[in-house]
Amino acid sequence: MRFETLKDLDIIEDCETILEYEAVFYMIRKERNKSTRENQTLEDVYKYMDKHRIAELREEINKEIKTKKLKIERMENKKKREKEQAEYLQKIKEIKEDREKRDITQIIKEKALSWGENGLLKERFEVKRTFSYINIITQNTNNIRLFSNKMAINHIRRNNYFKYEIGKEFECELIENNIAWISQDETSEVIRYFTKNKETGEFAYFDLIDLIQIELGCNFLYALREAMEALNIKTEEEEHRNMNVRKYVNNIEIIEGIDFRFMLQYPNLYKLIGKHFYILEKMNTIGIGNIRTKVESLGNDAVFFSSYQYIADFLNIKSKTTVANAINMFALLGLITKVENSNIPSEMMDRAKKEAKARGWKNLITFFTIPLYTERILRDAEAMAGRIIENKITISNISIKRVEDAFGEEIAERVYGNTKKNTEKIIEIKNYKKNGEEQMLKSFNEFCEFDRLY
C-alpha cells in the first residue's frame, strides 16, 4: 500500500488502516529518512515496527474510536430528543387547537344573555328551559360573614356549592343530551361546572356566578349579589352599599313626593330651593350610581365626586353657575356635604382625576356625601332656610362674602370647601378686570374732554 492521506478514512470502520498509517508516520518521524518515506510500503514499515509501540498506537486509536462513538451517540440522542420534543409540541399544538375549536364557553357567555327567543344559540344546541341555578347548588345553612365583595367572589369560586361531587359525571342540567361534571383547577383552585356534547365534543365551563349571569341575563355585580343571597354570604361592603342605596332611595322619594303638606311643614325650605329640587334629586341619583367600597366613605356615608359642568350638561342647564350656586345653597342648608380633598383616599383621588380627564371636565372636581333626609335634617334645613332668607341670600346671589358676612368664616369654609380659595381668586380676577375697564373708560373720557377743550 502506497503512502496516502487519512482525510477520507473513518476511525471506526478503517481502524486497522489508520493504525498502519500511524505506524508509518511514527517511523518517518523517528528515522527522518526521505528515501524510506518514498520507497517503503506501509506493510513493510508496519511489519518491522516495534510491537510495544504498535500496542500504544492501537490504544490511542481505540480511545479516539470510543470518543467518536460517544459523540455520535450523543448527537443521535440529541436528534432523537429534538424530534420527540418537536412531535410533542406539535401534538400539544394540535390538542390546543382542537380544544379551542370545541371550547364554546365564550360564545355562550356573549350570546346567552337571556332565555328569550334569541337567547343561547338555539341553532347549536337545545337549552333546557327548566334550568335554574337554584336547582344545582346546595343550600348553605351557615351564615358566612366576610369583609369585602372581592373576598366573597374568591370564596364562592373556591368552594364547591354545587350539589354534585367533583369529578363525577351526571346528566347536564343546562343543555339537552350533554354530560356534565364539576372540576377544580389545580392552580387557581376555581371550581367550575363543565358541560360537553358527547357527539361533537363541544364543551363549556362556568363558575356559579357565570351560570347566574347566563340565566338572568344580568351584569356581574348583580349575579354576585344573587349568589351571595342564595348562599347566605354577607359582606361589610355589601351591607354598606345596601344602607346607602336605601338612603338615596329615601331621599329621592322625598324630593319626588314634595306636595302641599311639605310646603306647609317646610315653607322656608320650599321658598328658597323649591325651583331647584331637581338638581338635588340629580345629586342623589349620581350618589346612588357611585357607591363604592367602605374605604371610600366618611362614617357610613359613601363619598362620590362630580363636576358642576357634568350636572349642568345632564340637566340641560346652560350655565354651570346656576348648578354651582344651587349646590352651595344645598351645602349651606346641610342637605349635602362637600368633602375636603385631604379626607379623600389617594386611590379615589387618582380615579377621579382619570375620569375627569376622560370626560373632558375642565373645572375642579368636588367630592360629596349626602345624609339621610330624616325629620331632624329637614327641620334643621328649614331653620337655616329662615336665617338665609332673613339675610336676603338666594340661589341667584349666593356668594362666599354673603355667606361669610351672615354666618361666619367657618360656615363659609364648610359650604365652599376646596373651591373657596379658587372662587375667591376668580372673583378677584373679575374685579380686577372690571376695575381695569372702568379705569380705561375714565381715562378715555378725560382724553376726549381734553381734546374738546384744546
C-alpha positions as CSV (number, residue, x, y, z in Angstrom):
1,M,0.0,0.0,0.0
2,R,1.5,3.3,-1.0
3,F,1.6,6.5,1.1
4,E,-1.7,8.4,1.0
5,T,-3.8,10.9,3.2
6,L,-6.1,10.0,6.1
7,K,-8.8,12.5,5.4
8,D,-11.3,10.2,3.8
9,L,-10.9,7.3,6.4
10,D,-13.3,6.7,9.2
11,I,-11.8,5.9,12.6
12,I,-14.3,3.2,13.4
13,E,-14.6,1.4,10.0
14,D,-11.0,1.9,8.9
15,C,-9.3,1.3,12.2
16,E,-6.6,-1.1,11.0
17,T,-5.7,1.0,8.0
18,I,-5.3,4.1,10.2
19,L,-3.1,2.1,12.6
20,E,-0.8,1.2,9.7
21,Y,-0.7,4.8,8.6
22,E,0.2,5.9,12.2
23,A,3.0,3.3,12.2
24,V,4.5,4.8,9.0
25,F,4.2,8.4,10.4
26,Y,5.9,7.2,13.6
27,M,8.8,5.6,11.7
28,I,9.2,8.7,9.5
29,R,9.4,11.0,12.5
30,K,11.8,8.6,14.1
31,E,14.2,7.9,11.2
32,R,13.7,11.2,9.3
33,N,14.8,9.3,6.2
34,K,13.2,10.6,3.0
35,S,14.0,7.5,0.9
36,T,12.2,5.3,3.4
37,R,9.2,7.6,3.3
38,E,9.1,7.4,-0.5
39,N,10.1,3.7,-1.2
40,Q,8.9,1.6,1.6
41,T,5.4,0.2,1.7
42,L,3.1,0.6,4.6
43,E,3.1,-3.2,5.1
44,D,7.0,-3.2,5.4
45,V,7.2,-0.4,7.8
46,Y,4.4,-1.8,10.0
47,K,5.9,-5.3,9.8
48,Y,9.3,-4.3,11.4
49,M,7.8,-1.8,13.7
50,D,8.3,-2.2,17.5
51,K,5.5,-4.4,19.0
52,H,5.2,-2.2,22.1
53,R,4.8,0.9,20.0
54,I,2.1,-0.8,17.9
55,A,0.2,-1.6,21.2
56,E,0.5,2.1,22.3
57,L,-0.8,3.3,18.9
58,R,-3.7,0.8,19.0
59,E,-4.7,2.0,22.5
60,E,-4.6,5.7,21.4
61,I,-6.7,4.9,18.3
62,N,-9.2,2.9,20.5
63,K,-9.5,5.9,22.7
64,E,-10.3,8.1,19.7
65,I,-12.8,5.4,18.5
66,K,-14.6,5.5,21.9
67,T,-14.6,9.3,21.9
68,K,-16.0,9.4,18.4
69,K,-18.6,6.8,19.2
70,L,-19.7,8.7,22.3
71,K,-20.0,11.9,20.2
72,I,-22.0,10.0,17.6
73,E,-24.3,8.6,20.3
74,R,-24.8,12.0,21.9
75,M,-25.6,13.5,18.5
76,E,-28.0,10.7,17.8
77,N,-29.6,11.1,21.2
78,K,-29.9,14.9,20.7
79,K,-31.5,14.5,17.3
80,K,-33.9,11.9,18.9
81,R,-34.8,14.3,21.7
82,E,-35.3,17.2,19.4
83,K,-37.5,15.0,17.2
84,E,-39.5,13.8,20.2
85,Q,-39.8,17.3,21.5
86,A,-41.0,18.6,18.1
87,E,-43.5,15.8,17.9
88,Y,-44.7,16.6,21.5
89,L,-45.0,20.3,20.8
90,Q,-46.9,19.6,17.6
91,K,-49.2,17.2,19.4
92,I,-49.8,19.9,22.1
93,K,-50.5,22.5,19.5
94,E,-53.0,20.1,17.8
95,I,-54.7,19.4,21.1
96,K,-54.8,23.1,21.9
97,E,-56.2,24.0,18.5
98,D,-58.8,21.2,18.8
99,R,-59.7,22.3,22.3
100,E,-60.1,25.9,21.1
101,K,-62.3,24.8,18.3
102,R,-64.5,22.8,20.7
103,D,-64.5,25.4,23.5
104,I,-67.7,27.4,23.2
105,T,-67.6,28.9,26.7
106,Q,-67.0,32.5,25.5
107,I,-69.6,32.2,22.7
108,I,-72.2,31.2,25.2
109,K,-71.3,34.0,27.6
110,E,-71.5,36.5,24.8
111,K,-74.7,35.2,23.2
112,A,-76.7,33.7,26.1
113,L,-78.0,36.9,27.6
114,S,-81.4,35.5,28.3
115,W,-83.7,32.6,27.8
116,G,-85.7,34.6,25.2
117,E,-86.4,33.6,21.6
118,N,-82.9,34.9,20.5
119,G,-81.1,33.5,23.5
120,L,-78.3,30.9,24.0
121,L,-77.5,29.8,20.4
122,K,-80.5,27.6,19.7
123,E,-79.1,26.7,16.3
124,R,-76.2,24.9,18.0
125,F,-77.9,23.0,20.8
126,E,-81.1,22.8,22.8
127,V,-81.2,24.6,26.1
128,K,-83.2,23.2,29.0
129,R,-85.7,25.9,29.7
130,T,-86.3,24.4,33.1
131,F,-82.7,25.3,34.1
132,S,-82.2,27.3,37.2
133,Y,-79.0,27.7,39.2
134,I,-81.0,27.2,42.4
135,N,-81.6,23.6,41.4
136,I,-77.9,22.8,41.0
137,I,-76.5,24.3,44.2
138,T,-76.6,23.2,47.8
139,Q,-78.3,25.4,50.4
140,N,-75.7,26.9,52.7
141,T,-77.1,26.9,56.3
142,N,-74.1,28.7,57.7
143,N,-74.1,32.5,58.0
144,I,-70.8,33.4,56.4
145,R,-69.6,37.0,57.0
146,L,-66.7,38.5,55.0
147,F,-65.2,41.9,54.8
148,S,-65.3,42.7,51.0
149,N,-67.1,41.5,47.9
150,K,-63.8,40.5,46.4
151,M,-63.3,38.1,49.3
152,A,-66.9,36.8,48.6
153,I,-66.0,36.2,44.9
154,N,-62.9,34.1,45.9
155,H,-64.9,32.2,48.5
156,I,-67.7,31.3,46.1
157,R,-65.3,30.3,43.3
158,R,-63.1,28.1,45.5
159,N,-65.8,26.2,47.4
160,N,-68.0,23.5,45.8
161,Y,-71.5,24.9,46.3
162,F,-72.8,22.7,43.5
163,K,-74.8,19.7,44.7
164,Y,-72.5,17.3,42.7
165,E,-69.2,15.7,43.7
166,I,-66.1,16.9,42.0
167,G,-65.1,14.6,39.1
168,K,-68.4,12.7,38.9
169,E,-70.3,12.8,35.6
170,F,-74.0,13.4,35.5
171,E,-76.7,14.5,33.1
172,C,-76.3,18.1,32.2
173,E,-78.9,20.4,33.8
174,L,-78.2,23.2,31.3
175,I,-78.1,21.6,27.8
176,E,-80.1,18.7,26.4
177,N,-78.2,15.5,25.7
178,N,-75.0,16.8,27.3
179,I,-72.9,15.3,30.0
180,A,-71.6,17.4,32.9
181,W,-69.2,17.3,35.7
182,I,-67.7,19.6,38.4
183,S,-63.9,20.2,38.2
184,Q,-61.4,22.2,40.3
185,D,-58.4,23.9,38.7
186,E,-55.2,22.7,40.4
187,T,-53.5,26.2,40.1
188,S,-56.3,28.7,40.7
189,E,-58.5,26.3,42.8
190,V,-61.5,27.7,41.0
191,I,-64.5,25.2,40.8
192,R,-66.4,25.1,37.6
193,Y,-69.4,23.4,36.0
194,F,-68.3,21.6,32.8
195,T,-70.8,20.6,30.1
196,K,-69.9,18.6,27.0
197,N,-71.7,17.3,23.9
198,K,-70.9,13.6,23.6
199,E,-71.1,13.6,19.8
200,T,-69.4,16.8,18.7
201,G,-67.0,17.2,21.7
202,E,-68.0,20.8,22.1
203,F,-67.7,21.9,25.7
204,A,-68.1,24.9,28.0
205,Y,-67.3,25.6,31.6
206,F,-68.7,28.2,34.1
207,D,-68.4,29.1,37.7
208,L,-71.5,29.7,39.7
209,I,-71.6,33.4,39.1
210,D,-71.3,32.8,35.3
211,L,-74.3,30.5,35.4
212,I,-76.4,33.1,37.2
213,Q,-75.4,35.7,34.6
214,I,-76.4,33.3,31.8
215,E,-79.7,32.5,33.3
216,L,-80.7,36.0,34.3
217,G,-79.0,38.0,31.5
218,C,-77.6,40.3,34.1
219,N,-74.2,42.0,34.8
220,F,-71.5,40.5,37.0
221,L,-72.3,42.5,40.2
222,Y,-76.0,41.6,40.1
223,A,-75.1,37.9,39.6
224,L,-72.6,38.1,42.5
225,R,-75.3,39.6,44.8
226,E,-77.7,36.8,43.8
227,A,-75.1,34.2,44.6
228,M,-74.4,35.8,47.9
229,E,-78.1,35.8,48.8
230,A,-78.6,32.2,47.7
231,L,-75.5,31.0,49.7
232,N,-76.2,33.1,52.8
233,I,-73.0,35.1,52.4
234,K,-72.8,38.6,53.8
235,T,-70.0,41.2,53.5
236,E,-69.5,44.5,55.3
237,E,-69.0,46.1,51.8
238,E,-72.4,44.9,50.6
239,E,-74.2,46.0,53.9
240,H,-72.6,49.4,53.5
241,R,-73.8,49.6,49.9
242,N,-77.3,48.5,50.8
243,M,-77.6,51.0,53.5
244,N,-76.5,53.8,51.2
245,V,-78.9,52.6,48.5
246,R,-81.8,52.8,50.9
247,K,-80.7,56.2,52.0
248,Y,-80.6,57.6,48.4
249,V,-83.9,55.9,47.5
250,N,-85.5,57.5,50.6
251,N,-84.1,60.9,49.7
252,I,-85.3,60.7,46.1
253,E,-88.7,59.6,47.2
254,I,-89.0,62.6,49.5
255,I,-87.9,65.0,46.7
256,E,-90.2,63.5,44.1
257,G,-93.1,63.4,46.6
258,I,-93.0,67.1,47.6
259,D,-96.6,68.2,48.0
260,F,-98.8,70.7,49.7
261,R,-98.1,69.1,53.1
262,F,-94.3,69.5,52.6
263,M,-94.9,73.2,51.7
264,L,-96.8,73.8,54.9
265,Q,-94.3,71.9,57.0
266,Y,-91.2,73.4,55.5
267,P,-92.3,76.7,53.9
268,N,-88.9,78.5,54.1
269,L,-87.1,75.5,52.6
270,Y,-89.6,75.3,49.7
271,K,-89.5,79.0,49.1
272,L,-85.7,79.0,49.0
273,I,-84.9,76.0,46.8
274,G,-88.3,74.7,45.5
275,K,-87.4,75.5,41.9
276,H,-84.1,73.7,42.2
277,F,-85.2,70.4,43.8
278,Y,-84.5,68.7,40.5
279,I,-80.8,69.5,40.9
280,L,-80.8,68.0,44.4
281,E,-82.5,64.9,43.0
282,K,-79.8,64.6,40.4
283,M,-77.1,64.8,43.1
284,N,-78.8,61.8,44.9
285,T,-79.0,59.9,41.6
286,I,-75.3,60.4,41.0
287,G,-74.7,59.2,44.5
288,I,-76.7,56.0,44.2
289,G,-74.8,55.2,41.0
290,N,-71.4,55.6,42.5
291,I,-71.4,53.7,45.7
292,R,-68.0,52.1,46.1
293,T,-66.2,50.3,48.9
294,K,-66.4,51.2,52.6
295,V,-63.0,52.7,52.3
296,E,-64.5,55.4,50.0
297,S,-66.8,56.6,52.8
298,L,-66.9,59.1,55.6
299,G,-68.6,57.3,58.5
300,N,-71.5,55.4,56.9
301,D,-72.0,57.9,54.0
302,A,-70.5,56.9,50.7
303,V,-68.3,59.6,49.0
304,F,-68.8,60.4,45.3
305,F,-67.5,63.0,43.0
306,S,-68.9,65.1,40.2
307,S,-68.3,68.2,38.1
308,Y,-70.7,71.1,38.0
309,Q,-70.4,71.2,34.3
310,Y,-71.4,67.5,34.1
311,I,-74.6,68.1,36.1
312,A,-75.4,71.2,34.0
313,D,-75.0,69.3,30.8
314,F,-77.1,66.3,32.0
315,L,-79.9,68.6,33.2
316,N,-79.6,70.8,30.0
317,I,-78.8,73.9,32.1
318,K,-76.9,76.5,30.1
319,S,-75.0,78.0,32.9
320,K,-72.9,75.8,35.3
321,T,-73.0,78.8,37.7
322,T,-76.7,78.0,38.4
323,V,-75.7,74.5,39.3
324,A,-72.8,75.6,41.4
325,N,-74.9,78.2,43.3
326,A,-77.7,75.6,43.9
327,I,-75.2,73.1,45.3
328,N,-73.6,75.7,47.5
329,M,-77.1,76.5,48.8
330,F,-77.8,72.8,49.5
331,A,-74.5,72.6,51.4
332,L,-75.4,75.7,53.4
333,L,-78.7,74.0,54.3
334,G,-77.0,70.7,55.3
335,L,-78.7,68.7,52.5
336,I,-75.3,67.8,51.0
337,T,-71.7,67.9,52.4
338,K,-68.6,68.9,50.5
339,V,-65.6,66.7,51.5
340,E,-62.2,68.2,51.8
341,N,-59.6,66.7,49.4
342,S,-57.4,65.9,52.4
343,N,-60.0,63.4,53.5
344,I,-60.2,61.6,50.2
345,P,-58.2,58.3,49.8
346,S,-55.4,58.6,47.3
347,E,-56.8,55.8,45.1
348,M,-60.2,57.6,44.8
349,M,-58.5,60.9,44.1
350,D,-56.5,59.2,41.2
351,R,-59.6,57.6,39.9
352,A,-61.5,61.0,40.0
353,K,-58.7,62.7,38.1
354,K,-58.6,60.0,35.4
355,E,-62.4,60.1,35.0
356,A,-62.3,63.9,34.8
357,K,-59.7,63.8,32.1
358,A,-61.7,61.1,30.2
359,R,-64.9,63.0,30.4
360,G,-63.3,66.3,29.5
361,W,-64.1,68.1,32.8
362,K,-62.2,71.3,32.8
363,N,-63.3,72.7,36.1
364,L,-62.4,71.2,39.5
365,I,-63.9,68.0,40.8
366,T,-65.9,68.2,44.0
367,F,-66.4,65.4,46.4
368,F,-69.7,65.0,48.2
369,T,-71.6,63.0,50.8
370,I,-75.3,63.2,51.3
371,P,-77.1,62.5,54.6
372,L,-80.3,60.6,55.1
373,Y,-83.1,63.1,54.9
374,T,-84.7,62.5,58.3
375,E,-87.2,64.7,60.0
376,R,-84.3,66.2,62.1
377,I,-82.3,67.0,58.9
378,L,-85.3,68.6,57.3
379,R,-86.2,70.6,60.4
380,D,-82.6,71.9,60.7
381,A,-82.6,72.8,57.0
382,E,-85.9,74.7,57.5
383,A,-84.5,76.7,60.4
384,M,-81.4,77.5,58.3
385,A,-83.5,78.5,55.3
386,G,-85.3,81.0,57.5
387,R,-82.0,82.6,58.5
388,I,-80.8,82.6,54.9
389,I,-84.0,84.4,53.8
390,E,-83.6,86.9,56.6
391,N,-80.1,87.7,55.3
392,K,-81.6,88.1,51.7
393,I,-79.4,85.3,50.3
394,T,-80.8,83.5,47.3
395,I,-79.5,80.9,44.8
396,S,-79.0,83.6,42.3
397,N,-76.9,85.9,44.6
398,I,-75.2,83.4,47.0
399,S,-71.5,84.1,47.3
400,I,-68.6,83.5,49.7
401,K,-68.8,87.0,51.0
402,R,-72.5,87.0,51.7
403,V,-72.3,83.6,53.5
404,E,-69.2,84.7,55.4
405,D,-70.8,88.0,56.5
406,A,-74.1,86.3,57.5
407,F,-72.8,83.1,59.1
408,G,-69.1,83.5,59.7
409,E,-65.9,82.1,58.1
410,E,-66.3,78.6,59.5
411,I,-69.6,78.1,57.8
412,A,-68.3,79.6,54.6
413,E,-65.4,77.2,54.6
414,R,-67.9,74.3,55.1
415,V,-70.1,75.4,52.2
416,Y,-67.3,76.2,49.7
417,G,-64.8,73.7,50.9
418,N,-61.9,73.2,48.4
419,T,-63.4,75.7,46.0
420,K,-63.3,78.6,48.4
421,K,-59.8,79.8,47.6
422,N,-60.3,79.2,43.8
423,T,-63.6,81.1,43.9
424,E,-62.1,84.0,45.8
425,K,-59.3,84.1,43.2
426,I,-61.8,84.1,40.3
427,I,-63.8,86.9,41.9
428,E,-60.5,88.9,42.4
429,I,-59.6,88.5,38.8
430,K,-63.1,89.5,37.7
431,N,-63.0,92.6,39.9
432,Y,-59.5,93.4,38.6
433,K,-60.8,93.2,35.0
434,K,-63.9,95.3,35.9
435,N,-61.8,98.0,37.7
436,G,-59.4,98.0,34.8
437,E,-62.1,98.5,32.2
438,E,-63.6,101.3,34.4
439,Q,-60.2,103.0,34.6
440,M,-59.7,102.7,30.9
441,L,-63.1,104.3,30.3
442,K,-62.3,107.0,32.7
443,S,-59.0,107.8,31.0
444,F,-60.7,107.8,27.6
445,N,-63.4,110.2,28.8
446,E,-60.7,112.5,30.2
447,F,-58.8,112.4,27.0
448,C,-62.0,113.3,25.0
449,E,-62.7,116.2,27.3
450,F,-59.1,117.5,26.9
451,D,-59.3,117.2,23.1
452,R,-62.6,119.1,23.1
453,L,-61.2,122.0,25.0
454,Y,-58.0,122.3,23.1
